[in-house]
Amino acid sequence: MVNVQKGILVECDEAMKQFLLHLDETFALGKKFIIQDLDERHLFISQDILDTLQTKVDDLMDRISFPITEREG
């Protein structure tokens, strides 16, 4: 029996790719999830980690986002 891992192709900018590589290398999601590093903008990742990864990326975006408020006067 052959174990075939299902994956998803991810396209991102270089900064996001470095973040994803860091998460993978440090086991920040509990396991390695990058199946293959294809080029400077594409990764092939495990499909089963997608929801956890999306939550982690959303948390990062929330932390680095600043609310836009209108100036008074």
mmCIF file as Biopython writes it, N, C-alpha, C and O atoms, coordinates in Angstrom:
data_model
#
loop_
_atom_site.group_PDB
_atom_site.id
_atom_site.type_symbol
_atom_site.label_atom_id
_atom_site.label_alt_id
_atom_site.label_comp_id
_atom_site.label_asym_id
_atom_site.label_entity_id
_atom_site.label_seq_id
_atom_site.pdbx_PDB_ins_code
_atom_site.Cartn_x
_atom_site.Cartn_y
_atom_site.Cartn_z
_atom_site.occupancy
_atom_site.B_iso_or_equiv
_atom_site.auth_seq_id
_atom_site.auth_asym_id
_atom_site.pdbx_PDB_model_num
ATOM 1   N N  . MET A ? 1  ? 0.842   -1.182 0.000  1.0 0.0 1  A 1 
ATOM 2   C CA . MET A ? 1  ? 0.000   0.000  0.000  1.0 0.0 1  A 1 
ATOM 3   C C  . MET A ? 1  ? 0.886   1.243  0.000  1.0 0.0 1  A 1 
ATOM 4   O O  . MET A ? 1  ? 1.857   1.311  0.753  1.0 0.0 1  A 1 
ATOM 5   N N  . VAL A ? 2  ? 0.564   2.215  -0.828 1.0 0.0 2  A 1 
ATOM 6   C CA . VAL A ? 2  ? 1.329   3.451  -0.947 1.0 0.0 2  A 1 
ATOM 7   C C  . VAL A ? 2  ? 0.612   4.555  -0.173 1.0 0.0 2  A 1 
ATOM 8   O O  . VAL A ? 2  ? -0.596  4.742  -0.316 1.0 0.0 2  A 1 
ATOM 9   N N  . ASN A ? 3  ? 1.370   5.285  0.647  1.0 0.0 3  A 1 
ATOM 10  C CA . ASN A ? 3  ? 0.809   6.395  1.401  1.0 0.0 3  A 1 
ATOM 11  C C  . ASN A ? 3  ? 0.958   7.660  0.562  1.0 0.0 3  A 1 
ATOM 12  O O  . ASN A ? 3  ? 2.070   8.160  0.388  1.0 0.0 3  A 1 
ATOM 13  N N  . VAL A ? 4  ? -0.143  8.175  0.045  1.0 0.0 4  A 1 
ATOM 14  C CA . VAL A ? 4  ? -0.124  9.378  -0.783 1.0 0.0 4  A 1 
ATOM 15  C C  . VAL A ? 4  ? -0.618  10.541 0.055  1.0 0.0 4  A 1 
ATOM 16  O O  . VAL A ? 4  ? -1.721  10.501 0.601  1.0 0.0 4  A 1 
ATOM 17  N N  . GLN A ? 5  ? 0.204   11.580 0.154  1.0 0.0 5  A 1 
ATOM 18  C CA . GLN A ? 5  ? -0.149  12.739 0.948  1.0 0.0 5  A 1 
ATOM 19  C C  . GLN A ? 5  ? -0.871  13.750 0.063  1.0 0.0 5  A 1 
ATOM 20  O O  . GLN A ? 5  ? -0.371  14.131 -0.995 1.0 0.0 5  A 1 
ATOM 21  N N  . LYS A ? 6  ? -2.053  14.180 0.509  1.0 0.0 6  A 1 
ATOM 22  C CA . LYS A ? 6  ? -2.798  15.191 -0.240 1.0 0.0 6  A 1 
ATOM 23  C C  . LYS A ? 6  ? -2.225  16.557 0.087  1.0 0.0 6  A 1 
ATOM 24  O O  . LYS A ? 6  ? -1.892  16.855 1.234  1.0 0.0 6  A 1 
ATOM 25  N N  . GLY A ? 7  ? -2.117  17.378 -0.945 1.0 0.0 7  A 1 
ATOM 26  C CA . GLY A ? 7  ? -1.538  18.694 -0.732 1.0 0.0 7  A 1 
ATOM 27  C C  . GLY A ? 7  ? -2.237  19.779 -1.507 1.0 0.0 7  A 1 
ATOM 28  O O  . GLY A ? 7  ? -3.085  19.526 -2.362 1.0 0.0 7  A 1 
ATOM 29  N N  . ILE A ? 8  ? -1.854  20.992 -1.182 1.0 0.0 8  A 1 
ATOM 30  C CA . ILE A ? 8  ? -2.421  22.181 -1.802 1.0 0.0 8  A 1 
ATOM 31  C C  . ILE A ? 8  ? -1.266  23.076 -2.240 1.0 0.0 8  A 1 
ATOM 32  O O  . ILE A ? 8  ? -0.285  23.246 -1.517 1.0 0.0 8  A 1 
ATOM 33  N N  . LEU A ? 9  ? -1.400  23.641 -3.427 1.0 0.0 9  A 1 
ATOM 34  C CA . LEU A ? 9  ? -0.418  24.594 -3.927 1.0 0.0 9  A 1 
ATOM 35  C C  . LEU A ? 9  ? -0.746  25.967 -3.352 1.0 0.0 9  A 1 
ATOM 36  O O  . LEU A ? 9  ? -1.873  26.446 -3.472 1.0 0.0 9  A 1 
ATOM 37  N N  . VAL A ? 10 ? 0.251   26.599 -2.724 1.0 0.0 10 A 1 
ATOM 38  C CA . VAL A ? 10 ? 0.080   27.918 -2.132 1.0 0.0 10 A 1 
ATOM 39  C C  . VAL A ? 10 ? 0.974   28.898 -2.870 1.0 0.0 10 A 1 
ATOM 40  O O  . VAL A ? 10 ? 2.167   28.654 -3.051 1.0 0.0 10 A 1 
ATOM 41  N N  . GLU A ? 11 ? 0.384   30.015 -3.296 1.0 0.0 11 A 1 
ATOM 42  C CA . GLU A ? 11 ? 1.156   31.103 -3.901 1.0 0.0 11 A 1 
ATOM 43  C C  . GLU A ? 11 ? 1.136   32.269 -2.932 1.0 0.0 11 A 1 
ATOM 44  O O  . GLU A ? 11 ? 0.071   32.667 -2.457 1.0 0.0 11 A 1 
ATOM 45  N N  . CYS A ? 12 ? 2.305   32.821 -2.633 1.0 0.0 12 A 1 
ATOM 46  C CA . CYS A ? 12 ? 2.385   33.924 -1.677 1.0 0.0 12 A 1 
ATOM 47  C C  . CYS A ? 12 ? 3.598   34.793 -2.000 1.0 0.0 12 A 1 
ATOM 48  O O  . CYS A ? 12 ? 4.447   34.431 -2.815 1.0 0.0 12 A 1 
ATOM 49  N N  . ASP A ? 13 ? 3.654   35.948 -1.341 1.0 0.0 13 A 1 
ATOM 50  C CA . ASP A ? 13 ? 4.829   36.794 -1.532 1.0 0.0 13 A 1 
ATOM 51  C C  . ASP A ? 13 ? 5.990   36.234 -0.709 1.0 0.0 13 A 1 
ATOM 52  O O  . ASP A ? 13 ? 5.812   35.309 0.084  1.0 0.0 13 A 1 
ATOM 53  N N  . GLU A ? 14 ? 7.163   36.798 -0.904 1.0 0.0 14 A 1 
ATOM 54  C CA . GLU A ? 14 ? 8.362   36.257 -0.255 1.0 0.0 14 A 1 
ATOM 55  C C  . GLU A ? 14 ? 8.301   36.354 1.263  1.0 0.0 14 A 1 
ATOM 56  O O  . GLU A ? 14 ? 8.790   35.461 1.955  1.0 0.0 14 A 1 
ATOM 57  N N  . ALA A ? 15 ? 7.709   37.423 1.797  1.0 0.0 15 A 1 
ATOM 58  C CA . ALA A ? 15 ? 7.615   37.583 3.248  1.0 0.0 15 A 1 
ATOM 59  C C  . ALA A ? 15 ? 6.718   36.504 3.851  1.0 0.0 15 A 1 
ATOM 60  O O  . ALA A ? 15 ? 7.067   35.912 4.872  1.0 0.0 15 A 1 
ATOM 61  N N  . MET A ? 16 ? 5.578   36.245 3.237  1.0 0.0 16 A 1 
ATOM 62  C CA . MET A ? 16 ? 4.676   35.209 3.744  1.0 0.0 16 A 1 
ATOM 63  C C  . MET A ? 16 ? 5.326   33.838 3.612  1.0 0.0 16 A 1 
ATOM 64  O O  . MET A ? 16 ? 5.171   32.989 4.490  1.0 0.0 16 A 1 
ATOM 65  N N  . LYS A ? 17 ? 6.044   33.622 2.531  1.0 0.0 17 A 1 
ATOM 66  C CA . LYS A ? 17 ? 6.716   32.336 2.353  1.0 0.0 17 A 1 
ATOM 67  C C  . LYS A ? 17 ? 7.724   32.111 3.475  1.0 0.0 17 A 1 
ATOM 68  O O  . LYS A ? 17 ? 7.810   31.009 4.017  1.0 0.0 17 A 1 
ATOM 69  N N  . GLN A ? 18 ? 8.479   33.134 3.823  1.0 0.0 18 A 1 
ATOM 70  C CA . GLN A ? 18 ? 9.450   33.004 4.910  1.0 0.0 18 A 1 
ATOM 71  C C  . GLN A ? 18 ? 8.745   32.705 6.231  1.0 0.0 18 A 1 
ATOM 72  O O  . GLN A ? 18 ? 9.248   31.922 7.037  1.0 0.0 18 A 1 
ATOM 73  N N  . PHE A ? 19 ? 7.581   33.323 6.460  1.0 0.0 19 A 1 
ATOM 74  C CA . PHE A ? 19 ? 6.795   33.046 7.662  1.0 0.0 19 A 1 
ATOM 75  C C  . PHE A ? 19 ? 6.349   31.588 7.679  1.0 0.0 19 A 1 
ATOM 76  O O  . PHE A ? 19 ? 6.454   30.920 8.707  1.0 0.0 19 A 1 
ATOM 77  N N  . LEU A ? 20 ? 5.852   31.090 6.548  1.0 0.0 20 A 1 
ATOM 78  C CA . LEU A ? 20 ? 5.408   29.699 6.466  1.0 0.0 20 A 1 
ATOM 79  C C  . LEU A ? 20 ? 6.573   28.734 6.668  1.0 0.0 20 A 1 
ATOM 80  O O  . LEU A ? 20 ? 6.426   27.722 7.353  1.0 0.0 20 A 1 
ATOM 81  N N  . LEU A ? 21 ? 7.717   29.035 6.084  1.0 0.0 21 A 1 
ATOM 82  C CA . LEU A ? 21 ? 8.901   28.194 6.283  1.0 0.0 21 A 1 
ATOM 83  C C  . LEU A ? 21 ? 9.307   28.169 7.756  1.0 0.0 21 A 1 
ATOM 84  O O  . LEU A ? 21 ? 9.694   27.127 8.285  1.0 0.0 21 A 1 
ATOM 85  N N  . HIS A ? 22 ? 9.215   29.321 8.408  1.0 0.0 22 A 1 
ATOM 86  C CA . HIS A ? 22 ? 9.537   29.400 9.837  1.0 0.0 22 A 1 
ATOM 87  C C  . HIS A ? 22 ? 8.577   28.535 10.655 1.0 0.0 22 A 1 
ATOM 88  O O  . HIS A ? 22 ? 9.008   27.782 11.529 1.0 0.0 22 A 1 
ATOM 89  N N  . LEU A ? 23 ? 7.267   28.644 10.371 1.0 0.0 23 A 1 
ATOM 90  C CA . LEU A ? 23 ? 6.287   27.820 11.085 1.0 0.0 23 A 1 
ATOM 91  C C  . LEU A ? 23 ? 6.583   26.340 10.897 1.0 0.0 23 A 1 
ATOM 92  O O  . LEU A ? 23 ? 6.478   25.557 11.842 1.0 0.0 23 A 1 
ATOM 93  N N  . ASP A ? 24 ? 6.951   25.956 9.686  1.0 0.0 24 A 1 
ATOM 94  C CA . ASP A ? 24 ? 7.254   24.560 9.382  1.0 0.0 24 A 1 
ATOM 95  C C  . ASP A ? 24 ? 8.504   24.091 10.130 1.0 0.0 24 A 1 
ATOM 96  O O  . ASP A ? 24 ? 8.501   23.022 10.741 1.0 0.0 24 A 1 
ATOM 97  N N  . GLU A ? 25 ? 9.564   24.887 10.080 1.0 0.0 25 A 1 
ATOM 98  C CA . GLU A ? 25 ? 10.838  24.505 10.685 1.0 0.0 25 A 1 
ATOM 99  C C  . GLU A ? 25 ? 10.776  24.431 12.204 1.0 0.0 25 A 1 
ATOM 100 O O  . GLU A ? 25 ? 11.497  23.641 12.813 1.0 0.0 25 A 1 
ATOM 101 N N  . THR A ? 26 ? 9.917   25.248 12.829 1.0 0.0 26 A 1 
ATOM 102 C CA . THR A ? 26 ? 9.840   25.297 14.286 1.0 0.0 26 A 1 
ATOM 103 C C  . THR A ? 26 ? 8.701   24.437 14.834 1.0 0.0 26 A 1 
ATOM 104 O O  . THR A ? 26 ? 8.436   24.450 16.036 1.0 0.0 26 A 1 
ATOM 105 N N  . PHE A ? 27 ? 8.031   23.694 13.960 1.0 0.0 27 A 1 
ATOM 106 C CA . PHE A ? 27 ? 6.901   22.841 14.369 1.0 0.0 27 A 1 
ATOM 107 C C  . PHE A ? 27 ? 5.831   23.650 15.101 1.0 0.0 27 A 1 
ATOM 108 O O  . PHE A ? 27 ? 5.177   23.138 16.009 1.0 0.0 27 A 1 
ATOM 109 N N  . ALA A ? 28 ? 5.651   24.917 14.705 1.0 0.0 28 A 1 
ATOM 110 C CA . ALA A ? 28 ? 4.705   25.812 15.377 1.0 0.0 28 A 1 
ATOM 111 C C  . ALA A ? 28 ? 3.258   25.335 15.263 1.0 0.0 28 A 1 
ATOM 112 O O  . ALA A ? 28 ? 2.421   25.717 16.080 1.0 0.0 28 A 1 
ATOM 113 N N  . LEU A ? 29 ? 2.953   24.513 14.272 1.0 0.0 29 A 1 
ATOM 114 C CA . LEU A ? 29 ? 1.603   23.983 14.116 1.0 0.0 29 A 1 
ATOM 115 C C  . LEU A ? 29 ? 1.514   22.536 14.594 1.0 0.0 29 A 1 
ATOM 116 O O  . LEU A ? 29 ? 0.523   21.852 14.338 1.0 0.0 29 A 1 
ATOM 117 N N  . GLY A ? 30 ? 2.546   22.078 15.285 1.0 0.0 30 A 1 
ATOM 118 C CA . GLY A ? 30 ? 2.551   20.738 15.839 1.0 0.0 30 A 1 
ATOM 119 C C  . GLY A ? 30 ? 3.208   19.691 14.966 1.0 0.0 30 A 1 
ATOM 120 O O  . GLY A ? 30 ? 3.467   18.575 15.418 1.0 0.0 30 A 1 
ATOM 121 N N  . LYS A ? 31 ? 3.481   20.039 13.720 1.0 0.0 31 A 1 
ATOM 122 C CA . LYS A ? 31 ? 4.146   19.108 12.811 1.0 0.0 31 A 1 
ATOM 123 C C  . LYS A ? 31 ? 4.638   19.852 11.584 1.0 0.0 31 A 1 
ATOM 124 O O  . LYS A ? 31 ? 4.262   21.001 11.349 1.0 0.0 31 A 1 
ATOM 125 N N  . LYS A ? 32 ? 5.464   19.203 10.821 1.0 0.0 32 A 1 
ATOM 126 C CA . LYS A ? 32 ? 5.891   19.763 9.527  1.0 0.0 32 A 1 
ATOM 127 C C  . LYS A ? 32 ? 4.717   19.680 8.563  1.0 0.0 32 A 1 
ATOM 128 O O  . LYS A ? 32 ? 3.984   18.691 8.557  1.0 0.0 32 A 1 
ATOM 129 N N  . PHE A ? 33 ? 4.537   20.709 7.752  1.0 0.0 33 A 1 
ATOM 130 C CA . PHE A ? 33 ? 3.405   20.724 6.831  1.0 0.0 33 A 1 
ATOM 131 C C  . PHE A ? 33 ? 3.794   21.060 5.399  1.0 0.0 33 A 1 
ATOM 132 O O  . PHE A ? 33 ? 2.979   20.895 4.491  1.0 0.0 33 A 1 
ATOM 133 N N  . ILE A ? 34 ? 5.007   21.522 5.177  1.0 0.0 34 A 1 
ATOM 134 C CA . ILE A ? 34 ? 5.444   21.826 3.811  1.0 0.0 34 A 1 
ATOM 135 C C  . ILE A ? 34 ? 5.935   20.531 3.167  1.0 0.0 34 A 1 
ATOM 136 O O  . ILE A ? 34 ? 6.881   19.898 3.636  1.0 0.0 34 A 1 
ATOM 137 N N  . ILE A ? 35 ? 5.267   20.164 2.091  1.0 0.0 35 A 1 
ATOM 138 C CA . ILE A ? 35 ? 5.648   18.960 1.350  1.0 0.0 35 A 1 
ATOM 139 C C  . ILE A ? 35 ? 6.825   19.273 0.434  1.0 0.0 35 A 1 
ATOM 140 O O  . ILE A ? 35 ? 7.788   18.511 0.355  1.0 0.0 35 A 1 
ATOM 141 N N  . GLN A ? 36 ? 6.731   20.424 -0.265 1.0 0.0 36 A 1 
ATOM 142 C CA . GLN A ? 36 ? 7.815   20.798 -1.165 1.0 0.0 36 A 1 
ATOM 143 C C  . GLN A ? 36 ? 7.863   22.306 -1.342 1.0 0.0 36 A 1 
ATOM 144 O O  . GLN A ? 36 ? 6.832   22.961 -1.493 1.0 0.0 36 A 1 
ATOM 145 N N  . ASP A ? 37 ? 9.067   22.843 -1.321 1.0 0.0 37 A 1 
ATOM 146 C CA . ASP A ? 37 ? 9.336   24.248 -1.603 1.0 0.0 37 A 1 
ATOM 147 C C  . ASP A ? 37 ? 9.620   24.323 -3.096 1.0 0.0 37 A 1 
ATOM 148 O O  . ASP A ? 37 ? 10.673  23.880 -3.555 1.0 0.0 37 A 1 
ATOM 149 N N  . LEU A ? 38 ? 8.683   24.884 -3.851 1.0 0.0 38 A 1 
ATOM 150 C CA . LEU A ? 38 ? 8.772   24.834 -5.314 1.0 0.0 38 A 1 
ATOM 151 C C  . LEU A ? 38 ? 9.629   25.940 -5.922 1.0 0.0 38 A 1 
ATOM 152 O O  . LEU A ? 38 ? 10.508  25.668 -6.740 1.0 0.0 38 A 1 
ATOM 153 N N  . ASP A ? 39 ? 9.380   27.172 -5.528 1.0 0.0 39 A 1 
ATOM 154 C CA . ASP A ? 39 ? 10.163  28.303 -6.022 1.0 0.0 39 A 1 
ATOM 155 C C  . ASP A ? 39 ? 9.954   29.476 -5.069 1.0 0.0 39 A 1 
ATOM 156 O O  . ASP A ? 39 ? 9.424   29.292 -3.973 1.0 0.0 39 A 1 
ATOM 157 N N  . GLU A ? 40 ? 10.366  30.685 -5.473 1.0 0.0 40 A 1 
ATOM 158 C CA . GLU A ? 40 ? 10.315  31.823 -4.557 1.0 0.0 40 A 1 
ATOM 159 C C  . GLU A ? 40 ? 8.898   32.250 -4.172 1.0 0.0 40 A 1 
ATOM 160 O O  . GLU A ? 40 ? 8.740   32.999 -3.208 1.0 0.0 40 A 1 
ATOM 161 N N  . ARG A ? 41 ? 7.871   31.806 -4.882 1.0 0.0 41 A 1 
ATOM 162 C CA . ARG A ? 41 ? 6.494   32.216 -4.571 1.0 0.0 41 A 1 
ATOM 163 C C  . ARG A ? 41 ? 5.520   31.057 -4.349 1.0 0.0 41 A 1 
ATOM 164 O O  . ARG A ? 41 ? 4.341   31.292 -4.087 1.0 0.0 41 A 1 
ATOM 165 N N  . HIS A ? 42 ? 5.988   29.823 -4.447 1.0 0.0 42 A 1 
ATOM 166 C CA . HIS A ? 42 ? 5.076   28.671 -4.359 1.0 0.0 42 A 1 
ATOM 167 C C  . HIS A ? 42 ? 5.569   27.592 -3.401 1.0 0.0 42 A 1 
ATOM 168 O O  . HIS A ? 42 ? 6.745   27.230 -3.378 1.0 0.0 42 A 1 
ATOM 169 N N  . LEU A ? 43 ? 4.619   27.093 -2.614 1.0 0.0 43 A 1 
ATOM 170 C CA . LEU A ? 43 ? 4.861   25.967 -1.717 1.0 0.0 43 A 1 
ATOM 171 C C  . LEU A ? 43 ? 3.755   24.950 -1.935 1.0 0.0 43 A 1 
ATOM 172 O O  . LEU A ? 43 ? 2.627   25.301 -2.282 1.0 0.0 43 A 1 
ATOM 173 N N  . PHE A ? 44 ? 4.090   23.701 -1.729 1.0 0.0 44 A 1 
ATOM 174 C CA . PHE A ? 44 ? 3.101   22.626 -1.744 1.0 0.0 44 A 1 
ATOM 175 C C  . PHE A ? 44 ? 2.979   22.177 -0.298 1.0 0.0 44 A 1 
ATOM 176 O O  . PHE A ? 44 ? 3.943   21.673 0.278  1.0 0.0 44 A 1 
ATOM 177 N N  . ILE A ? 45 ? 1.785   22.357 0.304  1.0 0.0 45 A 1 
ATOM 178 C CA . ILE A ? 45 ? 1.611   22.065 1.720  1.0 0.0 45 A 1 
ATOM 179 C C  . ILE A ? 45 ? 0.561   20.980 1.940  1.0 0.0 45 A 1 
ATOM 180 O O  . ILE A ? 45 ? -0.265  20.708 1.068  1.0 0.0 45 A 1 
ATOM 181 N N  . SER A ? 46 ? 0.607   20.366 3.119  1.0 0.0 46 A 1 
ATOM 182 C CA . SER A ? 46 ? -0.363  19.336 3.487  1.0 0.0 46 A 1 
ATOM 183 C C  . SER A ? 46 ? -1.756  19.937 3.588  1.0 0.0 46 A 1 
ATOM 184 O O  . SER A ? 46 ? -1.958  20.972 4.223  1.0 0.0 46 A 1 
ATOM 185 N N  . GLN A ? 47 ? -2.693  19.284 2.963  1.0 0.0 47 A 1 
ATOM 186 C CA . GLN A ? 47 ? -4.071  19.763 2.964  1.0 0.0 47 A 1 
ATOM 187 C C  . GLN A ? 47 ? -4.681  19.713 4.363  1.0 0.0 47 A 1 
ATOM 188 O O  . GLN A ? 47 ? -5.506  20.558 4.710  1.0 0.0 47 A 1 
ATOM 189 N N  . ASP A ? 48 ? -4.282  18.733 5.164  1.0 0.0 48 A 1 
ATOM 190 C CA . ASP A ? 48 ? -4.903  18.563 6.476  1.0 0.0 48 A 1 
ATOM 191 C C  . ASP A ? 48 ? -4.523  19.640 7.490  1.0 0.0 48 A 1 
ATOM 192 O O  . ASP A ? 48 ? -5.129  19.700 8.560  1.0 0.0 48 A 1 
ATOM 193 N N  . ILE A ? 49 ? -3.557  20.477 7.196  1.0 0.0 49 A 1 
ATOM 194 C CA . ILE A ? 49 ? -3.130  21.531 8.116  1.0 0.0 49 A 1 
ATOM 195 C C  . ILE A ? 49 ? -3.729  22.884 7.725  1.0 0.0 49 A 1 
ATOM 196 O O  . ILE A ? 49 ? -3.513  23.873 8.426  1.0 0.0 49 A 1 
ATOM 197 N N  . LEU A ? 50 ? -4.465  22.943 6.637  1.0 0.0 50 A 1 
ATOM 198 C CA . LEU A ? 50 ? -4.933  24.206 6.065  1.0 0.0 50 A 1 
ATOM 199 C C  . LEU A ? 50 ? -5.737  25.054 7.051  1.0 0.0 50 A 1 
ATOM 200 O O  . LEU A ? 50 ? -5.482  26.254 7.161  1.0 0.0 50 A 1 
ATOM 201 N N  . ASP A ? 51 ? -6.691  24.477 7.764  1.0 0.0 51 A 1 
ATOM 202 C CA . ASP A ? 51 ? -7.507  25.260 8.702  1.0 0.0 51 A 1 
ATOM 203 C C  . ASP A ? 51 ? -6.659  25.847 9.821  1.0 0.0 51 A 1 
ATOM 204 O O  . ASP A ? 51 ? -6.819  27.016 10.172 1.0 0.0 51 A 1 
ATOM 205 N N  . THR A ? 52 ? -5.763  25.051 10.380 1.0 0.0 52 A 1 
ATOM 206 C CA . THR A ? 52 ? -4.878  25.521 11.448 1.0 0.0 52 A 1 
ATOM 207 C C  . THR A ? 52 ? -3.962  26.617 10.935 1.0 0.0 52 A 1 
ATOM 208 O O  . THR A ? 52 ? -3.737  27.614 11.622 1.0 0.0 52 A 1 
ATOM 209 N N  . LEU A ? 53 ? -3.436  26.439 9.743  1.0 0.0 53 A 1 
ATOM 210 C CA . LEU A ? 53 ? -2.551  27.427 9.142  1.0 0.0 53 A 1 
ATOM 211 C C  . LEU A ? 53 ? -3.295  28.734 8.885  1.0 0.0 53 A 1 
ATOM 212 O O  . LEU A ? 53 ? -2.756  29.810 9.145  1.0 0.0 53 A 1 
ATOM 213 N N  . GLN A ? 54 ? -4.509  28.657 8.384  1.0 0.0 54 A 1 
ATOM 214 C CA . GLN A ? 54 ? -5.301  29.861 8.112  1.0 0.0 54 A 1 
ATOM 215 C C  . GLN A ? 54 ? -5.537  30.643 9.401  1.0 0.0 54 A 1 
ATOM 216 O O  . GLN A ? 54 ? -5.461  31.872 9.402  1.0 0.0 54 A 1 
ATOM 217 N N  . THR A ? 55 ? -5.821  29.946 10.488 1.0 0.0 55 A 1 
ATOM 218 C CA . THR A ? 55 ? -6.027  30.598 11.778 1.0 0.0 55 A 1 
ATOM 219 C C  . THR A ? 55 ? -4.759  31.305 12.226 1.0 0.0 55 A 1 
ATOM 220 O O  . THR A ? 55 ? -4.815  32.434 12.713 1.0 0.0 55 A 1 
ATOM 221 N N  . LYS A ? 56 ? -3.625  30.654 12.066 1.0 0.0 56 A 1 
ATOM 222 C CA . LYS A ? 56 ? -2.330  31.232 12.464 1.0 0.0 56 A 1 
ATOM 223 C C  . LYS A ? 56 ? -2.017  32.489 11.636 1.0 0.0 56 A 1 
ATOM 224 O O  . LYS A ? 56 ? -1.559  33.492 12.183 1.0 0.0 56 A 1 
ATOM 225 N N  . VAL A ? 57 ? -2.259  32.435 10.343 1.0 0.0 57 A 1 
ATOM 226 C CA . VAL A ? 57 ? -2.015  33.581 9.467  1.0 0.0 57 A 1 
ATOM 227 C C  . VAL A ? 57 ? -2.979  34.717 9.810  1.0 0.0 57 A 1 
ATOM 228 O O  . VAL A ? 57 ? -2.575  35.880 9.846  1.0 0.0 57 A 1 
ATOM 229 N N  . ASP A ? 58 ? -4.244  34.391 10.061 1.0 0.0 58 A 1 
ATOM 230 C CA . ASP A ? 58 ? -5.221  35.413 10.451 1.0 0.0 58 A 1 
ATOM 231 C C  . ASP A ? 58 ? -4.802  36.103 11.745 1.0 0.0 58 A 1 
ATOM 232 O O  . ASP A ? 58 ? -4.917  37.323 11.863 1.0 0.0 58 A 1 
ATOM 233 N N  . ASP A ? 59 ? -4.318  35.330 12.716 1.0 0.0 59 A 1 
ATOM 234 C CA . ASP A ? 59 ? -3.846  35.902 13.979 1.0 0.0 59 A 1 
ATOM 235 C C  . ASP A ? 59 ? -2.679  36.857 13.737 1.0 0.0 59 A 1 
ATOM 236 O O  . ASP A ? 59 ? -2.625  37.935 14.329 1.0 0.0 59 A 1 
ATOM 237 N N  . LEU A ? 60 ? -1.758  36.470 12.881 1.0 0.0 60 A 1 
ATOM 238 C CA . LEU A ? 60 ? -0.625  37.332 12.549 1.0 0.0 60 A 1 
ATOM 239 C C  . LEU A ? 60 ? -1.110  38.632 11.917 1.0 0.0 60 A 1 
ATOM 240 O O  . LEU A ? 60 ? -0.659  39.714 12.294 1.0 0.0 60 A 1 
ATOM 241 N N  . MET A ? 61 ? -2.019  38.529 10.965 1.0 0.0 61 A 1 
ATOM 242 C CA . MET A ? 61 ? -2.530  39.724 10.289 1.0 0.0 61 A 1 
ATOM 243 C C  . MET A ? 61 ? -3.261  40.647 11.268 1.0 0.0 61 A 1 
ATOM 244 O O  . MET A ? 61 ? -3.164  41.869 11.158 1.0 0.0 61 A 1 
ATOM 245 N N  . ASP A ? 62 ? -3.981  40.075 12.209 1.0 0.0 62 A 1 
ATOM 246 C CA . ASP A ? 62 ? -4.667  40.881 13.222 1.0 0.0 62 A 1 
ATOM 247 C C  . ASP A ? 62 ? -3.672  41.634 14.091 1.0 0.0 62 A 1 
ATOM 248 O O  . ASP A ? 62 ? -3.917  42.780 14.469 1.0 0.0 62 A 1 
ATOM 249 N N  . ARG A ? 63 ? -2.550  40.995 14.410 1.0 0.0 63 A 1 
ATOM 250 C CA . ARG A ? 63 ? -1.544  41.625 15.267 1.0 0.0 63 A 1 
ATOM 251 C C  . ARG A ? 63 ? -0.788  42.746 14.567 1.0 0.0 63 A 1 
ATOM 252 O O  . ARG A ? 63 ? -0.348  43.694 15.217 1.0 0.0 63 A 1 
ATOM 253 N N  . ILE A ? 64 ? -0.631  42.650 13.250 1.0 0.0 64 A 1 
ATOM 254 C CA . ILE A ? 64 ? 0.149   43.677 12.553 1.0 0.0 64 A 1 
ATOM 255 C C  . ILE A ? 64 ? -0.710  44.716 11.850 1.0 0.0 64 A 1 
ATOM 256 O O  . ILE A ? 64 ? -0.180  45.627 11.215 1.0 0.0 64 A 1 
ATOM 257 N N  . SER A ? 65 ? -2.029  44.592 11.956 1.0 0.0 65 A 1 
ATOM 258 C CA . SER A ? 65 ? -2.933  45.545 11.330 1.0 0.0 65 A 1 
ATOM 259 C C  . SER A ? 65 ? -3.268  46.667 12.302 1.0 0.0 65 A 1 
ATOM 260 O O  . SER A ? 65 ? -3.403  46.453 13.507 1.0 0.0 65 A 1 
ATOM 261 N N  . PHE A ? 66 ? -3.397  47.847 11.757 1.0 0.0 66 A 1 
ATOM 262 C CA . PHE A ? 66 ? -3.779  48.997 12.556 1.0 0.0 66 A 1 
ATOM 263 C C  . PHE A ? 66 ? -5.132  49.488 12.062 1.0 0.0 66 A 1 
ATOM 264 O O  . PHE A ? 66 ? -5.350  49.607 10.856 1.0 0.0 66 A 1 
ATOM 265 N N  . PRO A ? 67 ? -6.041  49.773 12.992 1.0 0.0 67 A 1 
ATOM 266 C CA . PRO A ? 67 ? -7.355  50.269 12.561 1.0 0.0 67 A 1 
ATOM 267 C C  . PRO A ? 67 ? -7.225  51.661 11.954 1.0 0.0 67 A 1 
ATOM 268 O O  . PRO A ? 67 ? -6.439  52.486 12.421 1.0 0.0 67 A 1 
ATOM 269 N N  . ILE A ? 68 ? -7.983  51.903 10.938 1.0 0.0 68 A 1 
ATOM 270 C CA . ILE A ? 68 ? -8.002  53.204 10.291 1.0 0.0 68 A 1 
ATOM 271 C C  . ILE A ? 68 ? -9.133  53.998 10.911 1.0 0.0 68 A 1 
ATOM 272 O O  . ILE A ? 68 ? -10.294 53.591 10.867 1.0 0.0 68 A 1 
ATOM 273 N N  . THR A ? 69 ? -8.786  55.122 11.483 1.0 0.0 69 A 1 
ATOM 274 C CA . THR A ? 69 ? -9.806  55.986 12.093 1.0 0.0 69 A 1 
ATOM 275 C C  . THR A ? 69 ? -9.771  57.338 11.436 1.0 0.0 69 A 1 
ATOM 276 O O  . THR A ? 69 ? -8.728  57.794 10.967 1.0 0.0 69 A 1 
ATOM 277 N N  . GLU A ? 70 ? -10.906 57.966 11.407 1.0 0.0 70 A 1 
ATOM 278 C CA . GLU A ? 70 ? -10.979 59.297 10.813 1.0 0.0 70 A 1 
ATOM 279 C C  . GLU A ? 70 ? -10.484 60.310 11.822 1.0 0.0 70 A 1 
ATOM 280 O O  . GLU A ? 70 ? -10.749 60.204 13.020 1.0 0.0 70 A 1 
ATOM 281 N N  . ARG A ? 71 ? -9.767  61.283 11.320 1.0 0.0 71 A 1 
ATOM 282 C CA . ARG A ? 71 ? -9.276  62.355 12.190 1.0 0.0 71 A 1 
ATOM 283 C C  . ARG A ? 71 ? -10.382 63.368 12.387 1.0 0.0 71 A 1 
ATOM 284 O O  . ARG A ? 71 ? -11.106 63.721 11.456 1.0 0.0 71 A 1 
ATOM 285 N N  . GLU A ? 72 ? -10.492 63.817 13.602 1.0 0.0 72 A 1 
ATOM 286 C CA . GLU A ? 72 ? -11.488 64.841 13.895 1.0 0.0 72 A 1 
ATOM 287 C C  . GLU A ? 72 ? -10.941 66.210 13.567 1.0 0.0 72 A 1 
ATOM 288 O O  . GLU A ? 72 ? -9.748  66.473 13.721 1.0 0.0 72 A 1 
ATOM 289 N N  . GLY A ? 73 ? -11.832 67.088 13.109 1.0 0.0 73 A 1 
ATOM 290 C CA . GLY A ? 73 ? -11.478 68.467 12.939 1.0 0.0 73 A 1 
ATOM 291 C C  . GLY A ? 73 ? -11.180 68.828 11.580 1.0 0.0 73 A 1 
ATOM 292 O O  . GLY A ? 73 ? -10.863 69.984 11.304 1.0 0.0 73 A 1 
#
